[in-house]
Amino acid sequence: MAERILALPGDGIGPEVVAEALRALEAAAAWAGLALEVEFELVGGASIEARGTPLADGVLARARDCRAVLLGAVGGPAWDALPVAERPERGLLQLRRELGLFANLRPASVFPALASASTLRPEVTRGIDLLVVRELTGGLYFGEPRGRSTEAGLRSARNTMVYDESEIARIARVAFAAARGRRRQLTHVHKANVLEVSQLWVEVVEEVAKDFADVSLQHQLVDSCAMLLVRDPARFDVLLTGNLFGDILSDEAAMITGSLGMLPSASLGGGGLGLYEPVHGSAPDIAGRDLANPLAAILSAAMLLEHSLAQPAAAQRLRRAVAAALDSGARTADLLPEAAPGEAGASGEAGALGCRAMGDLVLAELAKLPD
Ligand code: NAD
């Protein structure tokens, strides 16, 4: 039986990179003997134009009927003037919330061929291969009470950081399971020296650890973790943390790899459904010109193979094909040293491949890999 995948290309470069990711996904799945049935739906600005809302009702139901969702990106200047509640991004937030996607996984690794793309020295970035597991639906961003008030002319504002033990335990299980498939080292990042919420995290993570005796667990204060990430990032395997710290650390970890066009992500939930998307946005400055780097979307498809289709070997093949394409010297414009993202690369600039050509090359490398 074919596995159903919902593709939500979205706006800007979304459709271009999703097209390449789907070609790569289908090829890697076929190698594993898996047939896919891909359906398409609208999200974000594209949905606003066609249906007057960033996420139409039927889309959620279709997503729930699928094994996984592969998303491009949403947003763009055409919708920037809309009120917050009507903007394209609202569609994405609604999708994450309604599908109960509480675990955000963002791997950050440095492909040897791109070692010079980082702002850190190559000897520091060598061997970086880490995964940030961030709690996505709780904590400071959702806690009540929240809001602003003014009393006797004095303005104040408050947000609440709150987690219950079930929210902590379920994300901890995702992180331990991920560590098990990697180097079996889990670092829990917290601020337990000042926050009661973090003290509960330490307790609950220790309890969950009893079911994962083969994974080594460390607790690391968030401030020292932020320093270690730039001093010695290769020491980390899996980082587990709450929503606020994860938001900040996942961007820091991503940027030490040097390239927005290379970063995939997965959002997983209790129901087994996963949402996979590149970390980058819709890049309106280069949309429709065949300049986008499709590798973040292709690497997101690799995460889909691993987490939603239980095909780690096919996922690994796709990653190896990406590495081989880069090793051959091929670069999209954003990966060329002189290129500022978005400006570079007038199509045809010496050495720069377009989005489709990079997709072609990954497929060719995939076909060349031994079985
Ligand atoms: P962006 O990630 O779209 O672009 C930042 C810069 O990186 C641009 O110069 C762009 O050309 C370049 N870039 C991004 N992805 C690239 C790729 N794959 N290949 C080559 N170059 C790439 O961020 P932004 O400019 O701040 O936002 C643009 C729009 O995207 C906004 O409407 C924003 O709200 C939206 N956005 C959406 C998401 C999402 O859908 N998850 C995430 C971030 C931003």
Residues whose N, C-alpha, C, O or C-beta is under 5 A from the ligand:
A	BS01	NAD	G72 A73 V74 G75 G76 L260 G261 P278 V279 H280 G281 S282 A283 P284 D285 I286 L291 A292 N293 D334 P341 G342
